């Protein structure tokens, strides 16, 4: 029988030495800024004033957090963000799952198609927004051109309050579908072929196989995709900032863009930090939910 060696104090020090570069970067780049942000959120902190006079900040405790309750722009940004997440996350999850099931087949054609759906994922947000600004253009965009061919009037996607949020969702779905597609493809390839063969012998149809074999087998991957996409899209910023400028009349204003404007346009660093902490709590709740769901499924 193999004997398990007991770690010595020297081994422990060696482990800390190997971990020291990562831990240092983690503390400097993540932990310290987070703690600093929480501390700033307790102050009435004007960015420009404190640059020249560090004593200009004033301690207000939870005052910045209480101000959120009476801030209509905060509620507008939060509601718009929730609407954006409610439409984009299910759409991305369902479309990527459906594409993964269709592409999870043998053959050269499917092998060539799989990378095509991931191409958009490697593009920067600036490229994506520029591309979709051209597509949504009511004069020369492909949508307007197609509608004009059938004698229909073009839609003003980015300037119509009823369509601005839909434009952001469409652009985001196109941009974000690649990563969850890869996750679902990897999960589907881990399902043993014997389960499908057994289901086929039992007379299960496509719907029965999907419902009782495929979906239960990839449940953990589905949970990860949904929670990860939710956390990711609560941080939406570039699409709103570059495609619609948060308009018209804040119709597509999102929470992160409001935080950005509060900090760098209004110079209210304390209130912006409080908003950031609020957003962090939301993402922490969804991350905790994912951990708990995965733990229950593994039992």
Backbone bond lengths (Angstrom), bond angles and torsions (degrees), N, CA, C in turn:
res aa  C-N    CA-C-N  psi(-1)  N-CA   C-N-CA  omega(-1)  CA-C   N-CA-C  phi
1 X - - - 1.468 - - 1.534 110.48 -
2 X 1.315 114.28 139.82 1.473 119.52 -179.67 1.518 109.77 -75.58
3 X 1.307 114.30 137.86 1.461 119.87 179.23 1.523 109.17 -96.51
4 X 1.338 114.10 138.36 1.463 120.39 178.05 1.528 108.48 -91.42
5 X 1.327 116.25 119.46 1.464 120.22 -179.74 1.523 110.35 -74.83
6 X 1.311 115.50 141.48 1.464 121.87 178.93 1.519 108.87 -83.98
7 X 1.338 119.03 127.95 1.469 120.61 179.83 1.526 111.25 -60.12
8 X 1.300 116.45 132.85 1.455 121.36 177.72 1.522 110.24 -91.23
9 X 1.323 115.52 171.20 1.461 119.90 177.98 1.527 111.10 -63.30
10 X 1.334 115.27 -33.10 1.464 119.38 178.25 1.527 110.57 -65.82
11 X 1.347 117.18 -41.15 1.455 120.65 177.29 1.523 111.37 -61.91
12 X 1.325 116.08 -39.47 1.465 120.64 178.99 1.526 111.21 -62.57
13 X 1.344 116.75 -42.94 1.459 119.96 178.76 1.522 111.44 -65.79
14 X 1.328 115.79 -37.63 1.461 119.17 177.69 1.530 110.83 -63.48
15 X 1.324 115.79 -40.53 1.467 119.81 178.25 1.520 110.67 -62.29
16 X 1.325 117.10 -42.71 1.466 119.92 179.19 1.529 111.44 -65.31
17 X 1.336 116.86 -35.19 1.456 119.48 178.90 1.524 111.52 -65.62
18 X 1.342 116.48 -39.85 1.452 119.86 178.53 1.537 111.37 -69.24
19 X 1.344 116.30 -32.70 1.457 120.07 -178.77 1.524 112.99 -84.69
20 X 1.328 116.65 -15.19 1.470 120.43 -173.81 1.527 113.50 -56.86
21 X 1.348 120.47 -45.44 1.481 118.43 179.58 1.523 112.90 -59.80
22 X 1.335 117.05 -43.66 1.469 119.51 179.66 1.521 110.89 -67.11
23 X 1.343 116.94 -45.20 1.461 119.99 -179.16 1.526 111.16 -62.42
24 X 1.333 116.88 -38.05 1.468 119.77 178.93 1.522 110.65 -64.14
25 X 1.335 115.91 -46.51 1.468 119.47 178.84 1.522 110.87 -63.97
26 X 1.337 116.73 -38.64 1.468 121.00 -179.89 1.527 110.55 -64.26
27 X 1.327 116.81 -43.04 1.463 120.35 -179.72 1.525 111.53 -68.16
28 X 1.333 116.32 -41.70 1.468 120.27 -175.17 1.526 111.79 -74.94
29 X 1.331 116.61 -41.19 1.464 120.57 -172.70 1.520 114.28 -92.34
30 X 1.348 118.47 -19.88 1.461 120.35 -176.20 1.521 113.08 -122.20
31 X 1.322 116.47 -56.50 1.466 119.16 -174.13 1.527 111.65 -67.38
32 X 1.336 116.89 -49.50 1.469 119.50 -178.93 1.528 112.42 -61.11
33 X 1.351 120.55 -47.55 1.468 119.11 177.90 1.525 112.87 -60.70
34 X 1.351 117.14 -35.55 1.464 118.76 179.60 1.524 110.88 -66.36
35 X 1.318 116.36 -47.57 1.476 120.24 179.51 1.526 110.22 -62.81
36 X 1.328 116.46 -40.79 1.460 120.57 178.14 1.530 110.65 -62.84
37 X 1.338 116.40 -39.79 1.454 119.81 178.79 1.518 112.56 -64.48
38 X 1.328 116.83 -42.02 1.470 120.18 176.89 1.525 110.09 -62.12
39 X 1.327 116.84 -41.16 1.472 120.81 179.09 1.523 110.95 -64.16
40 X 1.331 117.47 -43.40 1.464 120.51 179.49 1.521 110.87 -64.24
41 X 1.344 117.38 -33.40 1.464 120.47 -178.28 1.525 112.56 -64.57
42 X 1.315 118.10 -13.55 1.464 121.73 179.23 1.527 112.49 -91.31
43 X 1.334 116.28 4.91 1.464 121.09 -176.33 1.529 111.06 -123.41
44 X 1.332 114.47 153.39 1.462 121.44 165.73 1.521 105.21 -85.51
45 X 1.340 115.41 96.58 1.470 121.62 -165.20 1.523 108.52 -121.38
46 X 1.339 115.95 103.96 1.460 121.15 175.90 1.523 108.58 -87.79
47 X 1.335 115.46 123.02 1.461 120.57 -173.33 1.524 112.10 -59.61
48 X 1.327 118.21 -45.71 1.458 121.27 -176.39 1.526 112.11 -71.58
49 X 1.330 116.71 -40.39 1.463 120.08 -178.35 1.517 111.69 -65.37
50 X 1.334 116.99 -42.11 1.466 120.19 -176.08 1.528 112.25 -73.36
51 X 1.350 117.67 -16.62 1.453 119.13 174.93 1.517 111.72 -64.99
52 X 1.324 116.66 -35.04 1.458 121.37 -178.39 1.519 112.49 -102.23
53 X 1.327 116.76 -21.39 1.463 120.47 -179.89 1.520 109.23 -141.93
54 X 1.340 118.00 93.91 1.471 120.88 -177.37 1.529 113.32 -59.08
55 X 1.330 118.28 -21.66 1.460 121.01 -179.13 1.530 112.67 -83.73
56 X 1.315 117.11 2.40 1.465 120.11 -177.61 1.523 112.26 -72.99
57 X 1.327 118.00 -20.05 1.462 120.33 179.94 1.527 109.88 -69.43
58 X 1.335 114.40 151.07 1.471 120.63 -177.67 1.523 109.12 -132.81
59 X 1.329 115.92 128.80 1.461 120.84 -178.69 1.531 109.86 -70.82
60 X 1.346 116.12 126.63 1.461 121.16 -179.72 1.534 111.70 -124.38
61 X 1.322 117.51 2.71 1.463 120.17 179.38 1.519 112.26 63.33
62 X 1.314 116.28 -123.47 1.464 121.96 -179.67 1.530 112.24 -90.61
63 X 1.324 116.24 14.50 1.460 120.11 -177.00 1.520 113.24 -59.46
64 X 1.334 116.93 -40.74 1.465 119.64 179.20 1.526 111.75 -64.37
65 X 1.326 116.18 -37.24 1.469 119.76 179.06 1.524 111.02 -69.88
66 X 1.325 116.67 -37.57 1.459 119.89 178.72 1.521 111.64 -69.60
67 X 1.335 116.30 -27.68 1.470 119.68 179.41 1.521 112.41 -66.09
68 X 1.329 117.16 -23.76 1.469 119.87 -179.86 1.517 111.88 -60.41
69 X 1.345 116.99 -35.35 1.460 120.58 -176.00 1.525 111.94 -61.42
70 X 1.337 117.39 -28.75 1.463 121.79 -176.98 1.527 112.63 -108.84
71 X 1.313 116.45 18.37 1.464 121.13 -178.10 1.526 109.27 -105.74
72 X 1.332 118.48 103.37 1.474 120.01 -177.69 1.530 113.10 -65.01
73 X 1.328 117.87 -31.69 1.464 119.76 179.59 1.528 110.94 -70.18
74 X 1.317 116.97 -33.09 1.465 119.84 175.10 1.524 110.35 -63.84
75 X 1.329 116.79 -47.56 1.464 120.30 -179.70 1.518 111.30 -64.79
76 X 1.338 116.44 -37.09 1.461 119.44 177.52 1.524 110.81 -63.86
77 X 1.333 116.43 -44.78 1.456 120.25 178.72 1.514 112.52 -65.28
78 X 1.337 116.67 -39.15 1.460 120.51 178.98 1.523 111.46 -66.59
79 X 1.328 116.97 -45.18 1.471 120.63 179.69 1.525 110.59 -63.80
80 X 1.329 116.98 -42.85 1.464 119.82 178.24 1.525 111.28 -62.71
81 X 1.323 116.78 -38.86 1.461 120.48 178.55 1.518 110.84 -64.68
82 X 1.336 116.48 -43.26 1.472 120.16 178.78 1.528 110.23 -63.07
83 X 1.344 117.14 -41.86 1.470 120.59 178.02 1.525 110.12 -62.67
84 X 1.313 116.33 -43.75 1.465 120.54 179.25 1.526 110.60 -59.81
85 X 1.327 117.01 -46.57 1.469 121.33 179.54 1.521 110.84 -64.97
86 X 1.348 116.75 -40.38 1.466 120.88 -177.41 1.523 112.31 -64.05
87 X 1.326 117.45 -29.20 1.466 120.21 179.35 1.532 112.25 -93.68
88 X 1.310 117.38 -39.39 1.462 119.64 -173.77 1.520 112.90 -76.23
89 X 1.326 118.03 -42.96 1.472 120.34 -174.77 1.529 112.21 -64.97
90 X 1.349 120.54 -51.37 1.472 118.89 177.38 1.524 112.64 -60.81
91 X 1.334 117.31 -38.58 1.458 119.94 -179.77 1.524 111.17 -63.98
92 X 1.318 116.52 -47.47 1.468 120.51 179.14 1.519 110.88 -62.64
93 X 1.328 117.34 -44.01 1.461 121.21 -177.49 1.523 111.22 -64.02
94 X 1.336 117.31 -46.85 1.462 120.66 -177.80 1.525 111.61 -69.34
95 X 1.334 117.10 -42.93 1.458 119.74 -179.10 1.527 111.24 -66.40
96 X 1.323 116.81 -42.82 1.468 119.10 179.80 1.519 111.23 -66.66
97 X 1.341 117.75 -36.68 1.466 120.60 176.52 1.527 110.74 -65.80
98 X 1.329 117.16 -44.68 1.458 120.21 179.28 1.519 111.96 -62.75
99 X 1.341 116.67 -42.98 1.458 119.99 178.31 1.524 111.32 -65.44
100 X 1.329 116.27 -38.90 1.460 119.70 179.36 1.529 111.05 -62.61
101 X 1.323 116.86 -40.79 1.471 120.58 178.79 1.526 110.40 -65.73
102 X 1.337 116.98 -40.65 1.461 120.26 179.71 1.530 112.51 -68.83
103 X 1.339 116.36 -35.18 1.466 120.24 -176.08 1.518 113.13 -89.86
104 X 1.315 117.72 -8.28 1.465 120.98 -178.90 1.531 110.28 -81.41
105 X 1.307 115.14 60.89 1.453 121.62 -179.58 1.524 109.66 -137.80
106 X 1.300 115.71 158.43 1.457 120.47 178.73 1.527 109.82 -82.68
107 X 1.323 115.13 147.53 1.454 119.70 179.21 1.511 111.36 138.38
108 X 1.317 116.33 148.78 1.466 120.99 -178.26 1.529 111.69 -66.68
109 X 1.311 117.52 -34.06 1.463 120.34 -179.26 1.527 111.00 -63.41
110 X 1.338 117.00 -44.13 1.467 120.37 179.94 1.530 110.81 -69.60
111 X 1.340 116.39 -34.15 1.464 119.58 177.50 1.525 111.17 -64.74
112 X 1.330 117.66 -32.39 1.461 121.12 177.95 1.525 112.05 -78.45
113 X 1.325 117.10 -31.76 1.463 120.56 -177.46 1.526 112.47 -74.65
114 X 1.324 117.64 -32.72 1.471 120.20 -175.08 1.517 113.22 -56.90
115 X 1.349 119.75 -47.39 1.477 117.87 -179.83 1.522 113.74 -66.39
116 X 1.332 117.98 -25.20 1.459 120.05 -177.43 1.516 112.18 -62.39
117 X 1.332 116.46 -35.70 1.463 119.66 -178.78 1.523 112.00 -77.14
118 X 1.339 116.68 -11.35 1.463 119.57 179.29 1.526 112.06 -97.25
119 X 1.324 117.24 -10.03 1.469 120.91 -175.32 1.523 111.47 -58.89
120 X 1.323 117.28 -43.04 1.470 120.29 -177.32 1.519 112.16 -62.85
121 X 1.338 117.12 -25.84 1.460 120.90 -176.69 1.528 112.15 -66.28
122 X 1.328 117.43 -27.81 1.463 120.51 -176.10 1.529 111.87 -86.66
123 X 1.324 118.35 -5.39 1.461 121.32 179.47 1.524 110.32 -79.40
124 X 1.321 116.47 147.75 1.461 120.99 176.62 1.515 109.95 -76.81
125 X 1.324 115.33 162.32 1.460 119.73 -178.80 1.524 110.82 -64.88
126 X 1.330 117.46 -30.42 1.470 120.42 178.82 1.525 110.81 -65.48
127 X 1.335 116.36 -42.54 1.464 120.39 179.27 1.524 110.52 -66.70
128 X 1.328 116.46 -42.85 1.467 120.95 -178.77 1.518 110.99 -62.99
129 X 1.322 116.85 -45.66 1.466 120.03 -178.55 1.523 111.43 -66.72
130 X 1.333 117.18 -38.50 1.463 119.69 177.25 1.524 110.49 -63.54
131 X 1.317 116.44 -42.36 1.457 120.93 179.34 1.520 111.22 -61.48
132 X 1.334 116.60 -45.52 1.461 119.33 -176.85 1.524 112.68 -77.66
133 X 1.318 118.01 -23.27 1.461 119.47 170.74 1.520 110.47 -62.43
134 X 1.331 116.37 -39.74 1.463 120.71 177.27 1.525 110.92 -68.68
135 X 1.332 116.96 -39.84 1.464 120.37 -179.44 1.528 110.91 -65.93
136 X 1.354 116.45 -39.97 1.462 121.05 -177.18 1.527 113.13 -82.35
137 X 1.319 117.82 -6.40 1.462 120.49 -177.42 1.531 110.57 -57.45
138 X 1.361 118.16 128.08 1.467 120.15 -179.09 1.527 113.51 -73.95
139 X 1.309 117.27 -7.02 1.468 119.94 -178.82 1.527 112.43 -103.68
140 X 1.344 116.00 -49.24 1.459 119.03 -173.38 1.518 113.13 -124.19
141 X 1.319 117.98 6.39 1.451 120.66 -179.88 1.522 112.29 -72.09
142 X 1.334 115.55 157.72 1.457 119.84 -177.31 1.527 111.64 -66.22
143 X 1.342 116.88 -31.98 1.463 119.66 178.57 1.523 110.41 -68.18
144 X 1.341 116.12 -45.32 1.464 120.36 178.87 1.530 111.13 -63.79
145 X 1.320 116.29 -39.24 1.467 120.03 179.74 1.527 111.33 -64.88
146 X 1.328 115.72 -40.73 1.467 120.16 179.20 1.524 110.78 -65.89
147 X 1.337 117.56 -43.03 1.458 120.99 178.91 1.532 111.19 -64.67
148 X 1.337 115.29 -40.18 1.468 119.09 179.06 1.521 111.18 -64.14
149 X 1.312 118.11 -32.38 1.464 121.56 178.50 1.525 111.29 -62.24
150 X 1.337 115.90 -33.11 1.463 120.79 178.93 1.526 112.03 -95.31
151 X 1.339 116.46 9.70 1.452 120.89 177.49 1.509 114.82 77.44
152 X 1.315 117.85 22.87 1.461 122.51 -178.66 1.524 109.96 -104.66
153 X 1.333 115.64 155.19 1.447 121.51 179.34 1.534 110.35 -80.10
154 X 1.327 117.63 142.45 1.472 119.92 -179.93 1.524 111.25 -73.00
155 X 1.323 115.06 155.64 1.463 121.55 176.41 1.519 109.46 -95.05
156 X 1.326 115.79 142.93 1.457 121.39 176.18 1.539 107.42 -94.59
157 X 1.323 115.50 80.86 1.454 121.06 -171.49 1.524 113.11 -59.17
158 X 1.297 117.87 -47.03 1.467 120.86 -171.34 1.524 113.63 -86.73
159 X 1.330 118.36 -10.23 1.463 120.58 -178.95 1.524 112.82 -116.62
160 X 1.307 117.61 -1.04 1.457 121.90 177.84 1.531 108.38 -96.79
161 X 1.355 118.30 121.29 1.468 119.66 -178.68 1.524 113.40 -57.75
162 X 1.316 117.51 -27.73 1.455 119.51 -179.22 1.513 114.34 -83.28
163 X 1.336 117.27 -11.95 1.467 121.06 -176.48 1.521 113.41 -116.46
164 X 1.325 118.18 -14.04 1.467 121.32 -174.23 1.523 111.45 -60.21
165 X 1.336 117.67 -45.79 1.455 120.48 -179.81 1.525 111.06 -67.47
166 X 1.329 116.96 -36.69 1.460 120.21 177.31 1.526 110.44 -62.75
167 X 1.331 116.89 -37.37 1.463 120.56 178.03 1.526 111.00 -62.40
168 X 1.326 116.81 -41.54 1.466 120.27 178.48 1.523 111.15 -64.53
169 X 1.326 116.55 -41.25 1.470 120.43 -179.55 1.523 110.58 -64.57
170 X 1.330 117.21 -44.40 1.469 120.78 -179.01 1.525 110.75 -61.72
171 X 1.326 116.89 -47.18 1.463 120.57 179.95 1.519 111.29 -62.88
172 X 1.326 116.44 -39.35 1.468 120.36 -178.29 1.512 111.83 -69.86
173 X 1.316 117.57 -40.50 1.469 120.84 178.04 1.520 109.95 -60.61
174 X 1.323 117.09 -46.02 1.468 120.49 179.19 1.522 111.32 -60.94
175 X 1.321 116.33 -38.72 1.459 121.49 -175.76 1.531 112.06 -76.59
176 X 1.313 117.64 -35.50 1.466 121.39 -167.17 1.513 114.93 -100.16
177 X 1.306 119.01 -0.25 1.459 119.88 -171.61 1.532 112.81 -75.93
178 X 1.323 117.72 -17.32 1.453 120.57 -175.03 1.511 114.83 -66.61
179 X 1.347 117.35 -46.46 1.468 120.50 -176.25 1.523 112.57 -64.59
180 X 1.339 120.39 -52.59 1.470 118.75 177.31 1.523 113.04 -61.70
181 X 1.324 117.68 -29.20 1.462 120.24 175.93 1.522 110.32 -61.19
182 X 1.330 117.34 -43.56 1.462 121.29 178.32 1.536 110.58 -63.80
183 X 1.328 116.59 -41.43 1.470 120.29 179.44 1.524 110.69 -61.75
184 X 1.325 116.80 -46.09 1.465 120.12 179.80 1.531 111.45 -66.96
185 X 1.320 117.41 -37.98 1.463 120.17 177.78 1.521 110.29 -61.07
186 X 1.324 116.90 -44.72 1.464 120.44 179.24 1.525 111.12 -63.58
187 X 1.337 116.70 -39.47 1.464 120.00 180.00 1.521 111.42 -67.73
188 X 1.321 116.87 -41.48 1.466 120.21 -179.61 1.522 111.89 -64.82
189 X 1.317 116.83 -34.50 1.462 119.81 -179.64 1.521 112.50 -74.15
190 X 1.337 116.87 -11.85 1.462 120.80 176.36 1.524 112.91 -89.18
191 X 1.326 117.31 -8.87 1.468 120.33 179.31 1.532 108.46 -75.87
192 X 1.336 119.21 124.47 1.472 120.75 -178.10 1.528 112.02 -62.62
193 X 1.322 116.04 139.28 1.461 120.76 178.54 1.525 111.89 -63.98
194 X 1.342 115.78 -24.46 1.463 118.99 -178.72 1.524 112.23 -61.93
195 X 1.338 116.61 -30.85 1.467 119.39 179.74 1.527 110.47 -67.53
196 X 1.310 116.57 -41.05 1.464 119.34 178.48 1.525 111.27 -68.66
197 X 1.321 116.15 -37.88 1.461 119.37 178.71 1.524 111.04 -65.40
198 X 1.343 116.06 -40.37 1.456 119.69 178.16 1.524 111.06 -65.50
199 X 1.340 116.73 -40.59 1.466 120.50 178.58 1.523 111.07 -64.45
200 X 1.332 116.50 -37.34 1.457 120.64 179.10 1.527 111.02 -66.64
201 X 1.349 116.94 -39.55 1.460 121.00 178.08 1.524 111.29 -66.61
202 X 1.352 115.98 -31.20 1.470 120.17 178.89 1.516 112.17 -80.70
203 X 1.324 117.55 -0.31 1.457 120.83 177.38 1.512 114.90 83.85
204 X 1.334 117.27 17.84 1.467 120.15 -179.97 1.529 110.23 -73.09
205 X 1.318 116.60 134.77 1.457 121.27 176.95 1.515 111.18 -82.75
206 X 1.341 116.25 -171.66 1.461 120.30 -178.66 1.526 111.76 -64.30
207 X 1.331 116.28 -43.14 1.466 119.46 -179.62 1.524 110.72 -65.93
208 X 1.333 116.52 -42.64 1.461 119.37 178.61 1.514 112.37 -63.80
209 X 1.342 116.43 -39.98 1.461 120.06 178.22 1.528 111.08 -65.09
210 X 1.334 115.20 -41.84 1.467 119.37 178.60 1.530 110.96 -63.66
211 X 1.330 116.14 -43.45 1.459 120.77 -174.15 1.524 113.06 -73.78
212 X 1.322 117.26 -40.58 1.464 120.05 -171.61 1.526 113.93 -104.18
213 X 1.338 117.69 -13.81 1.460 119.86 -179.57 1.528 111.05 -115.19
214 X 1.335 116.20 -58.75 1.461 119.68 -171.91 1.528 112.37 -67.57
215 X 1.319 116.91 -55.94 1.470 120.09 -174.67 1.531 113.06 -62.77
216 X 1.345 120.16 -44.88 1.474 118.46 176.48 1.525 113.16 -62.55
217 X 1.329 117.32 -32.08 1.466 120.41 -177.34 1.525 112.24 -72.24
218 X 1.307 117.82 -26.09 1.471 120.63 -178.07 1.529 111.00 -111.05
219 X 1.314 117.03 25.00 1.467 120.76 -175.48 1.532 112.01 -61.15
220 X 1.319 116.84 -42.60 1.464 119.34 -178.05 1.533 111.01 -66.39
221 X 1.321 116.53 -39.19 1.465 119.49 177.33 1.521 110.86 -65.87
222 X 1.332 116.63 -37.24 1.467 120.14 178.01 1.525 110.91 -63.95
223 X 1.328 115.75 -43.14 1.464 119.93 177.96 1.522 110.79 -61.34
224 X 1.324 115.83 -43.81 1.469 119.65 179.42 1.527 111.15 -61.49
225 X 1.325 117.33 -45.92 1.464 121.14 -177.80 1.525 110.39 -62.06
226 X 1.326 117.33 -46.63 1.461 120.64 -177.03 1.526 110.98 -64.32
227 X 1.332 117.09 -47.31 1.463 119.91 -177.61 1.525 110.53 -69.46
228 X 1.327 117.22 -41.85 1.466 120.38 179.78 1.526 110.86 -62.90
229 X 1.327 117.20 -43.99 1.459 120.48 178.88 1.527 111.13 -65.82
230 X 1.321 116.91 -35.50 1.465 119.98 178.17 1.520 111.00 -64.38
231 X 1.335 116.31 -48.10 1.469 120.36 178.33 1.523 110.47 -62.44
232 X 1.325 116.70 -41.75 1.460 120.87 -178.63 1.529 111.89 -64.31
233 X 1.327 116.87 -43.31 1.457 119.31 -173.51 1.527 113.26 -85.01
234 X 1.324 118.15 -11.61 1.456 118.98 167.47 1.528 110.45 -67.59
235 X 1.334 116.83 -18.27 1.459 121.39 179.37 1.528 112.17 -97.72
236 X 1.321 117.55 17.04 1.463 120.63 -178.02 1.524 110.10 -57.68
237 X 1.328 115.07 134.20 1.461 120.18 -179.45 1.529 111.75 -145.66
238 X 1.337 116.78 -56.21 1.454 121.29 -171.81 1.512 114.03 -58.15
239 X 1.345 116.38 -42.55 1.465 119.19 -178.07 1.524 110.66 -62.64
240 X 1.336 116.43 -45.50 1.462 120.35 -179.66 1.525 111.42 -67.82
241 X 1.319 116.19 -39.22 1.464 120.28 -175.09 1.525 112.36 -73.30
242 X 1.338 117.04 -34.66 1.448 120.35 -172.92 1.527 114.08 -99.74
243 X 1.326 118.13 -32.94 1.466 119.96 -177.55 1.521 111.66 -84.73
244 X 1.339 117.45 -49.01 1.467 120.24 -173.60 1.521 113.81 -116.15
245 X 1.342 117.54 -6.11 1.470 121.22 -176.59 1.519 111.89 58.36
246 X 1.317 116.73 28.15 1.456 120.04 -179.66 1.514 114.06 76.51
247 X 1.304 118.37 -1.35 1.464 121.55 -175.41 1.508 112.79 -102.95
248 X 1.313 115.01 -168.00 1.483 125.32 -7.39 1.525 111.93 -78.14
249 X 1.311 116.66 142.52 1.471 123.49 180.00 1.528 111.65 53.83
250 X 1.343 115.13 45.64 1.477 122.22 178.10 1.521 113.04 63.23
251 X 1.327 118.18 20.51 1.465 120.58 -179.55 1.519 111.76 -66.45
252 X 1.333 117.61 -26.95 1.460 121.23 178.01 1.528 111.77 -122.60
253 X 1.340 115.49 22.59 1.468 119.63 175.71 1.525 109.52 -70.76
254 X 1.336 116.94 130.56 1.459 121.20 -179.75 1.521 109.19 -116.38
255 X 1.324 115.45 167.93 1.457 120.35 -170.15 1.528 112.52 -64.71
256 X 1.329 117.46 -43.61 1.466 119.45 -177.95 1.525 110.88 -65.87
257 X 1.312 117.46 -36.45 1.469 119.62 177.40 1.523 110.80 -66.67
258 X 1.319 116.85 -36.07 1.461 119.45 176.88 1.533 110.43 -67.31
259 X 1.329 116.82 -37.67 1.469 120.23 175.92 1.525 109.90 -61.90
260 X 1.313 116.17 -44.17 1.470 121.40 178.97 1.528 110.70 -60.28
261 X 1.328 117.88 -46.17 1.461 120.74 -179.69 1.525 111.55 -65.93
262 X 1.333 116.31 -39.17 1.461 119.76 -179.73 1.520 111.50 -63.80
263 X 1.328 116.15 -39.98 1.462 120.02 -176.63 1.524 112.50 -77.36
264 X 1.329 118.21 -47.25 1.466 120.81 -168.46 1.527 114.02 -105.11
265 X 1.322 117.89 -19.08 1.456 119.08 174.76 1.523 110.66 -95.74
266 X 1.346 116.51 -45.73 1.460 120.86 -179.10 1.521 113.00 -91.80
267 X 1.349 117.59 -8.98 1.477 123.72 177.95 1.521 113.04 62.25
268 X 1.338 117.08 19.79 1.459 120.88 179.21 1.529 108.66 -93.48
269 X 1.329 115.20 81.46 1.452 120.87 -173.18 1.529 111.89 -70.22
270 X 1.321 117.50 -33.46 1.459 120.81 -179.93 1.521 112.16 -64.53
271 X 1.320 116.27 -48.00 1.461 120.12 -179.50 1.529 110.99 -68.42
272 X 1.338 117.03 -38.07 1.463 120.42 177.39 1.525 110.89 -62.87
273 X 1.321 117.21 -37.79 1.462 120.50 177.75 1.517 111.06 -66.68
274 X 1.324 117.10 -38.27 1.466 120.23 177.25 1.529 110.72 -63.89
275 X 1.318 116.97 -40.68 1.460 121.04 176.69 1.526 110.52 -63.13
276 X 1.330 116.62 -38.74 1.461 120.66 179.34 1.518 111.49 -66.28
277 X 1.319 116.71 -39.58 1.462 120.37 177.60 1.524 110.32 -64.67
278 X 1.319 116.76 -39.48 1.465 120.69 176.43 1.527 110.77 -60.10
279 X 1.333 116.79 -44.64 1.461 120.94 178.32 1.524 110.63 -64.33
280 X 1.320 116.98 -38.26 1.471 120.75 177.70 1.523 111.13 -61.42
281 X 1.316 117.31 -40.38 1.470 120.72 179.52 1.524 110.59 -62.97
282 X 1.331 116.78 -40.41 1.469 120.34 177.56 1.526 110.60 -60.53
283 X 1.327 117.09 -47.82 1.461 120.57 -179.64 1.525 111.39 -66.13
284 X 1.334 116.66 -35.05 1.466 120.13 177.90 1.524 110.97 -64.26
285 X 1.329 117.29 -38.82 1.460 120.81 178.89 1.522 111.22 -63.34
286 X 1.334 117.24 -42.79 1.465 119.74 179.45 1.526 111.23 -69.46
287 X 1.323 117.74 -36.40 1.462 120.19 177.33 1.529 110.87 -65.75
288 X 1.326 116.75 -41.65 1.468 120.84 176.88 1.522 110.51 -62.89
289 X 1.331 116.10 -37.59 1.463 120.16 177.41 1.522 111.11 -62.08
290 X 1.326 116.77 -42.62 1.462 120.06 179.37 1.521 110.95 -62.88
291 X 1.326 117.15 -44.44 1.463 120.56 -179.86 1.521 110.69 -61.82
292 X 1.325 116.72 -41.49 1.456 120.43 -178.61 1.527 110.89 -67.95
293 X 1.331 117.85 -42.83 1.448 120.69 179.83 1.530 111.33 -64.47
294 X 1.332 116.65 -41.33 1.468 119.20 178.29 1.517 111.38 -66.37
295 X 1.309 116.47 -33.99 1.464 119.34 179.34 1.517 110.34 -69.20
296 X 1.343 117.09 -40.29 1.463 119.66 178.69 1.512 111.88 -66.46
297 X 1.352 117.32 -36.25 1.465 120.40 -179.04 1.517 112.04 -72.02
298 X 1.349 117.01 -26.16 1.457 119.71 -178.74 1.516 112.58 -82.96
299 X 1.346 117.07 -11.07 1.469 120.07 179.73 1.526 110.45 -77.73
